Amino acid sequence: MKKYSKPIDQYEKELETFLNKGEFTLSKNQKKIVNEHREAAKNYLARKSITLRVKKDDLISVKKKAQQQGIPYQTLINLLLGQYAKGKIKLAI
């Protein structure tokens, strides 16, 4: 799996320095929250590439709608799939 990382900014470097020196400590609850966010970020970044055959007209429509929203069309498809998987949108046949 490909790892994605973003360089840390100056503020984050300062926080890291404080933590390493023991000048800034987290409460038990804060540590729990940090670990929950780490796990959520790890799960968010876990992606699987797929090949999908779609009708050309449908793809053109999705690309147009994605452009209107200012997002890449693959992101739109991923958002729609995620919403459906979570039961937030229903399929009408």
Phi and psi in radians as a Rosetta constraint file:
Dihedral C 1 N 2 CA 2 C 2 CIRCULARHARMONIC -1.328 0.35
Dihedral N 2 CA 2 C 2 N 3 CIRCULARHARMONIC 2.303 0.35
Dihedral C 2 N 3 CA 3 C 3 CIRCULARHARMONIC -1.657 0.35
Dihedral N 3 CA 3 C 3 N 4 CIRCULARHARMONIC 2.354 0.35
Dihedral C 3 N 4 CA 4 C 4 CIRCULARHARMONIC -1.918 0.35
Dihedral N 4 CA 4 C 4 N 5 CIRCULARHARMONIC 2.277 0.35
Dihedral C 4 N 5 CA 5 C 5 CIRCULARHARMONIC -2.467 0.35
Dihedral N 5 CA 5 C 5 N 6 CIRCULARHARMONIC 2.583 0.35
Dihedral C 5 N 6 CA 6 C 6 CIRCULARHARMONIC -2.021 0.35
Dihedral N 6 CA 6 C 6 N 7 CIRCULARHARMONIC 2.351 0.35
Dihedral C 6 N 7 CA 7 C 7 CIRCULARHARMONIC -1.016 0.35
Dihedral N 7 CA 7 C 7 N 8 CIRCULARHARMONIC 2.509 0.35
Dihedral C 7 N 8 CA 8 C 8 CIRCULARHARMONIC -1.405 0.35
Dihedral N 8 CA 8 C 8 N 9 CIRCULARHARMONIC 2.589 0.35
Dihedral C 8 N 9 CA 9 C 9 CIRCULARHARMONIC -1.525 0.35
Dihedral N 9 CA 9 C 9 N 10 CIRCULARHARMONIC 3.121 0.35
Dihedral C 9 N 10 CA 10 C 10 CIRCULARHARMONIC -1.057 0.35
Dihedral N 10 CA 10 C 10 N 11 CIRCULARHARMONIC -0.748 0.35
Dihedral C 10 N 11 CA 11 C 11 CIRCULARHARMONIC -1.047 0.35
Dihedral N 11 CA 11 C 11 N 12 CIRCULARHARMONIC -0.773 0.35
Dihedral C 11 N 12 CA 12 C 12 CIRCULARHARMONIC -1.154 0.35
Dihedral N 12 CA 12 C 12 N 13 CIRCULARHARMONIC -0.632 0.35
Dihedral C 12 N 13 CA 13 C 13 CIRCULARHARMONIC -1.090 0.35
Dihedral N 13 CA 13 C 13 N 14 CIRCULARHARMONIC -0.731 0.35
Dihedral C 13 N 14 CA 14 C 14 CIRCULARHARMONIC -1.115 0.35
Dihedral N 14 CA 14 C 14 N 15 CIRCULARHARMONIC -0.750 0.35
Dihedral C 14 N 15 CA 15 C 15 CIRCULARHARMONIC -1.056 0.35
Dihedral N 15 CA 15 C 15 N 16 CIRCULARHARMONIC -0.748 0.35
Dihedral C 15 N 16 CA 16 C 16 CIRCULARHARMONIC -1.069 0.35
Dihedral N 16 CA 16 C 16 N 17 CIRCULARHARMONIC -0.719 0.35
Dihedral C 16 N 17 CA 17 C 17 CIRCULARHARMONIC -1.087 0.35
Dihedral N 17 CA 17 C 17 N 18 CIRCULARHARMONIC -0.815 0.35
Dihedral C 17 N 18 CA 18 C 18 CIRCULARHARMONIC -1.030 0.35
Dihedral N 18 CA 18 C 18 N 19 CIRCULARHARMONIC -0.777 0.35
Dihedral C 18 N 19 CA 19 C 19 CIRCULARHARMONIC -1.103 0.35
Dihedral N 19 CA 19 C 19 N 20 CIRCULARHARMONIC -0.768 0.35
Dihedral C 19 N 20 CA 20 C 20 CIRCULARHARMONIC -1.138 0.35
Dihedral N 20 CA 20 C 20 N 21 CIRCULARHARMONIC -0.576 0.35
Dihedral C 20 N 21 CA 21 C 21 CIRCULARHARMONIC -1.455 0.35
Dihedral N 21 CA 21 C 21 N 22 CIRCULARHARMONIC -0.163 0.35
Dihedral C 21 N 22 CA 22 C 22 CIRCULARHARMONIC 1.394 0.35
Dihedral N 22 CA 22 C 22 N 23 CIRCULARHARMONIC 0.212 0.35
Dihedral C 22 N 23 CA 23 C 23 CIRCULARHARMONIC -1.431 0.35
Dihedral N 23 CA 23 C 23 N 24 CIRCULARHARMONIC -0.236 0.35
Dihedral C 23 N 24 CA 24 C 24 CIRCULARHARMONIC -2.364 0.35
Dihedral N 24 CA 24 C 24 N 25 CIRCULARHARMONIC 2.048 0.35
Dihedral C 24 N 25 CA 25 C 25 CIRCULARHARMONIC -2.120 0.35
Dihedral N 25 CA 25 C 25 N 26 CIRCULARHARMONIC 2.678 0.35
Dihedral C 25 N 26 CA 26 C 26 CIRCULARHARMONIC -1.782 0.35
Dihedral N 26 CA 26 C 26 N 27 CIRCULARHARMONIC 2.521 0.35
Dihedral C 26 N 27 CA 27 C 27 CIRCULARHARMONIC -1.264 0.35
Dihedral N 27 CA 27 C 27 N 28 CIRCULARHARMONIC 2.947 0.35
Dihedral C 27 N 28 CA 28 C 28 CIRCULARHARMONIC -1.032 0.35
Dihedral N 28 CA 28 C 28 N 29 CIRCULARHARMONIC -0.741 0.35
Dihedral C 28 N 29 CA 29 C 29 CIRCULARHARMONIC -1.147 0.35
Dihedral N 29 CA 29 C 29 N 30 CIRCULARHARMONIC -0.710 0.35
Dihedral C 29 N 30 CA 30 C 30 CIRCULARHARMONIC -1.126 0.35
Dihedral N 30 CA 30 C 30 N 31 CIRCULARHARMONIC -0.697 0.35
Dihedral C 30 N 31 CA 31 C 31 CIRCULARHARMONIC -1.088 0.35
Dihedral N 31 CA 31 C 31 N 32 CIRCULARHARMONIC -0.689 0.35
Dihedral C 31 N 32 CA 32 C 32 CIRCULARHARMONIC -1.090 0.35
Dihedral N 32 CA 32 C 32 N 33 CIRCULARHARMONIC -0.775 0.35
Dihedral C 32 N 33 CA 33 C 33 CIRCULARHARMONIC -1.108 0.35
Dihedral N 33 CA 33 C 33 N 34 CIRCULARHARMONIC -0.747 0.35
Dihedral C 33 N 34 CA 34 C 34 CIRCULARHARMONIC -1.051 0.35
Dihedral N 34 CA 34 C 34 N 35 CIRCULARHARMONIC -0.788 0.35
Dihedral C 34 N 35 CA 35 C 35 CIRCULARHARMONIC -1.129 0.35
Dihedral N 35 CA 35 C 35 N 36 CIRCULARHARMONIC -0.663 0.35
Dihedral C 35 N 36 CA 36 C 36 CIRCULARHARMONIC -1.109 0.35
Dihedral N 36 CA 36 C 36 N 37 CIRCULARHARMONIC -0.726 0.35
Dihedral C 36 N 37 CA 37 C 37 CIRCULARHARMONIC -1.184 0.35
Dihedral N 37 CA 37 C 37 N 38 CIRCULARHARMONIC -0.666 0.35
Dihedral C 37 N 38 CA 38 C 38 CIRCULARHARMONIC -1.056 0.35
Dihedral N 38 CA 38 C 38 N 39 CIRCULARHARMONIC -0.800 0.35
Dihedral C 38 N 39 CA 39 C 39 CIRCULARHARMONIC -1.115 0.35
Dihedral N 39 CA 39 C 39 N 40 CIRCULARHARMONIC -0.735 0.35
Dihedral C 39 N 40 CA 40 C 40 CIRCULARHARMONIC -1.096 0.35
Dihedral N 40 CA 40 C 40 N 41 CIRCULARHARMONIC -0.734 0.35
Dihedral C 40 N 41 CA 41 C 41 CIRCULARHARMONIC -1.133 0.35
Dihedral N 41 CA 41 C 41 N 42 CIRCULARHARMONIC -0.724 0.35
Dihedral C 41 N 42 CA 42 C 42 CIRCULARHARMONIC -1.093 0.35
Dihedral N 42 CA 42 C 42 N 43 CIRCULARHARMONIC -0.758 0.35
Dihedral C 42 N 43 CA 43 C 43 CIRCULARHARMONIC -1.184 0.35
Dihedral N 43 CA 43 C 43 N 44 CIRCULARHARMONIC -0.620 0.35
Dihedral C 43 N 44 CA 44 C 44 CIRCULARHARMONIC -1.128 0.35
Dihedral N 44 CA 44 C 44 N 45 CIRCULARHARMONIC -0.654 0.35
Dihedral C 44 N 45 CA 45 C 45 CIRCULARHARMONIC -1.411 0.35
Dihedral N 45 CA 45 C 45 N 46 CIRCULARHARMONIC -0.207 0.35
Dihedral C 45 N 46 CA 46 C 46 CIRCULARHARMONIC -1.275 0.35
Dihedral N 46 CA 46 C 46 N 47 CIRCULARHARMONIC 1.958 0.35
Dihedral C 46 N 47 CA 47 C 47 CIRCULARHARMONIC -2.201 0.35
Dihedral N 47 CA 47 C 47 N 48 CIRCULARHARMONIC 2.710 0.35
Dihedral C 47 N 48 CA 48 C 48 CIRCULARHARMONIC -2.302 0.35
Dihedral N 48 CA 48 C 48 N 49 CIRCULARHARMONIC 2.157 0.35
Dihedral C 48 N 49 CA 49 C 49 CIRCULARHARMONIC -1.356 0.35
Dihedral N 49 CA 49 C 49 N 50 CIRCULARHARMONIC 2.439 0.35
Dihedral C 49 N 50 CA 50 C 50 CIRCULARHARMONIC -2.336 0.35
Dihedral N 50 CA 50 C 50 N 51 CIRCULARHARMONIC 2.827 0.35
Dihedral C 50 N 51 CA 51 C 51 CIRCULARHARMONIC -1.917 0.35
Dihedral N 51 CA 51 C 51 N 52 CIRCULARHARMONIC 2.305 0.35
Dihedral C 51 N 52 CA 52 C 52 CIRCULARHARMONIC -2.360 0.35
Dihedral N 52 CA 52 C 52 N 53 CIRCULARHARMONIC 2.251 0.35
Dihedral C 52 N 53 CA 53 C 53 CIRCULARHARMONIC -1.675 0.35
Dihedral N 53 CA 53 C 53 N 54 CIRCULARHARMONIC 2.220 0.35
Dihedral C 53 N 54 CA 54 C 54 CIRCULARHARMONIC -2.336 0.35
Dihedral N 54 CA 54 C 54 N 55 CIRCULARHARMONIC 2.803 0.35
Dihedral C 54 N 55 CA 55 C 55 CIRCULARHARMONIC -1.185 0.35
Dihedral N 55 CA 55 C 55 N 56 CIRCULARHARMONIC 2.464 0.35
Dihedral C 55 N 56 CA 56 C 56 CIRCULARHARMONIC -1.002 0.35
Dihedral N 56 CA 56 C 56 N 57 CIRCULARHARMONIC -0.763 0.35
Dihedral C 56 N 57 CA 57 C 57 CIRCULARHARMONIC -1.091 0.35
Dihedral N 57 CA 57 C 57 N 58 CIRCULARHARMONIC -0.679 0.35
Dihedral C 57 N 58 CA 58 C 58 CIRCULARHARMONIC -1.127 0.35
Dihedral N 58 CA 58 C 58 N 59 CIRCULARHARMONIC -0.744 0.35
Dihedral C 58 N 59 CA 59 C 59 CIRCULARHARMONIC -1.118 0.35
Dihedral N 59 CA 59 C 59 N 60 CIRCULARHARMONIC -0.715 0.35
Dihedral C 59 N 60 CA 60 C 60 CIRCULARHARMONIC -1.059 0.35
Dihedral N 60 CA 60 C 60 N 61 CIRCULARHARMONIC -0.763 0.35
Dihedral C 60 N 61 CA 61 C 61 CIRCULARHARMONIC -1.103 0.35
Dihedral N 61 CA 61 C 61 N 62 CIRCULARHARMONIC -0.760 0.35
Dihedral C 61 N 62 CA 62 C 62 CIRCULARHARMONIC -1.125 0.35
Dihedral N 62 CA 62 C 62 N 63 CIRCULARHARMONIC -0.737 0.35
Dihedral C 62 N 63 CA 63 C 63 CIRCULARHARMONIC -1.077 0.35
Dihedral N 63 CA 63 C 63 N 64 CIRCULARHARMONIC -0.718 0.35
Dihedral C 63 N 64 CA 64 C 64 CIRCULARHARMONIC -1.110 0.35
Dihedral N 64 CA 64 C 64 N 65 CIRCULARHARMONIC -0.805 0.35
Dihedral C 64 N 65 CA 65 C 65 CIRCULARHARMONIC -1.135 0.35
Dihedral N 65 CA 65 C 65 N 66 CIRCULARHARMONIC -0.661 0.35
Dihedral C 65 N 66 CA 66 C 66 CIRCULARHARMONIC -1.131 0.35
Dihedral N 66 CA 66 C 66 N 67 CIRCULARHARMONIC -0.730 0.35
Dihedral C 66 N 67 CA 67 C 67 CIRCULARHARMONIC -1.095 0.35
Dihedral N 67 CA 67 C 67 N 68 CIRCULARHARMONIC -0.695 0.35
Dihedral C 67 N 68 CA 68 C 68 CIRCULARHARMONIC -1.097 0.35
Dihedral N 68 CA 68 C 68 N 69 CIRCULARHARMONIC -0.564 0.35
Dihedral C 68 N 69 CA 69 C 69 CIRCULARHARMONIC -1.495 0.35
Dihedral N 69 CA 69 C 69 N 70 CIRCULARHARMONIC -0.182 0.35
Dihedral C 69 N 70 CA 70 C 70 CIRCULARHARMONIC 1.335 0.35
Dihedral N 70 CA 70 C 70 N 71 CIRCULARHARMONIC 0.514 0.35
Dihedral C 70 N 71 CA 71 C 71 CIRCULARHARMONIC -2.268 0.35
Dihedral N 71 CA 71 C 71 N 72 CIRCULARHARMONIC 2.737 0.35
Dihedral C 71 N 72 CA 72 C 72 CIRCULARHARMONIC -1.118 0.35
Dihedral N 72 CA 72 C 72 N 73 CIRCULARHARMONIC 2.574 0.35
Dihedral C 72 N 73 CA 73 C 73 CIRCULARHARMONIC -1.127 0.35
Dihedral N 73 CA 73 C 73 N 74 CIRCULARHARMONIC -0.592 0.35
Dihedral C 73 N 74 CA 74 C 74 CIRCULARHARMONIC -1.142 0.35
Dihedral N 74 CA 74 C 74 N 75 CIRCULARHARMONIC -0.597 0.35
Dihedral C 74 N 75 CA 75 C 75 CIRCULARHARMONIC -1.137 0.35
Dihedral N 75 CA 75 C 75 N 76 CIRCULARHARMONIC -0.741 0.35
Dihedral C 75 N 76 CA 76 C 76 CIRCULARHARMONIC -1.063 0.35
Dihedral N 76 CA 76 C 76 N 77 CIRCULARHARMONIC -0.802 0.35
Dihedral C 76 N 77 CA 77 C 77 CIRCULARHARMONIC -1.066 0.35
Dihedral N 77 CA 77 C 77 N 78 CIRCULARHARMONIC -0.748 0.35
Dihedral C 77 N 78 CA 78 C 78 CIRCULARHARMONIC -1.104 0.35
Dihedral N 78 CA 78 C 78 N 79 CIRCULARHARMONIC -0.729 0.35
Dihedral C 78 N 79 CA 79 C 79 CIRCULARHARMONIC -1.091 0.35
Dihedral N 79 CA 79 C 79 N 80 CIRCULARHARMONIC -0.781 0.35
Dihedral C 79 N 80 CA 80 C 80 CIRCULARHARMONIC -1.083 0.35
Dihedral N 80 CA 80 C 80 N 81 CIRCULARHARMONIC -0.772 0.35
Dihedral C 80 N 81 CA 81 C 81 CIRCULARHARMONIC -1.104 0.35
Dihedral N 81 CA 81 C 81 N 82 CIRCULARHARMONIC -0.742 0.35
Dihedral C 81 N 82 CA 82 C 82 CIRCULARHARMONIC -1.116 0.35
Dihedral N 82 CA 82 C 82 N 83 CIRCULARHARMONIC -0.745 0.35
Dihedral C 82 N 83 CA 83 C 83 CIRCULARHARMONIC -1.091 0.35
Dihedral N 83 CA 83 C 83 N 84 CIRCULARHARMONIC -0.725 0.35
Dihedral C 83 N 84 CA 84 C 84 CIRCULARHARMONIC -1.141 0.35
Dihedral N 84 CA 84 C 84 N 85 CIRCULARHARMONIC -0.774 0.35
Dihedral C 84 N 85 CA 85 C 85 CIRCULARHARMONIC -1.066 0.35
Dihedral N 85 CA 85 C 85 N 86 CIRCULARHARMONIC -0.574 0.35
Dihedral C 85 N 86 CA 86 C 86 CIRCULARHARMONIC -1.485 0.35
Dihedral N 86 CA 86 C 86 N 87 CIRCULARHARMONIC -0.038 0.35
Dihedral C 86 N 87 CA 87 C 87 CIRCULARHARMONIC 1.368 0.35
Dihedral N 87 CA 87 C 87 N 88 CIRCULARHARMONIC 0.266 0.35
Dihedral C 87 N 88 CA 88 C 88 CIRCULARHARMONIC -1.445 0.35
Dihedral N 88 CA 88 C 88 N 89 CIRCULARHARMONIC -0.358 0.35
Dihedral C 88 N 89 CA 89 C 89 CIRCULARHARMONIC -2.260 0.35
Dihedral N 89 CA 89 C 89 N 90 CIRCULARHARMONIC 2.588 0.35
Dihedral C 89 N 90 CA 90 C 90 CIRCULARHARMONIC -1.923 0.35
Dihedral N 90 CA 90 C 90 N 91 CIRCULARHARMONIC 2.635 0.35
Dihedral C 90 N 91 CA 91 C 91 CIRCULARHARMONIC -1.581 0.35
Dihedral N 91 CA 91 C 91 N 92 CIRCULARHARMONIC 2.237 0.35
Dihedral C 91 N 92 CA 92 C 92 CIRCULARHARMONIC -1.909 0.35
Dihedral N 92 CA 92 C 92 N 93 CIRCULARHARMONIC 2.064 0.35
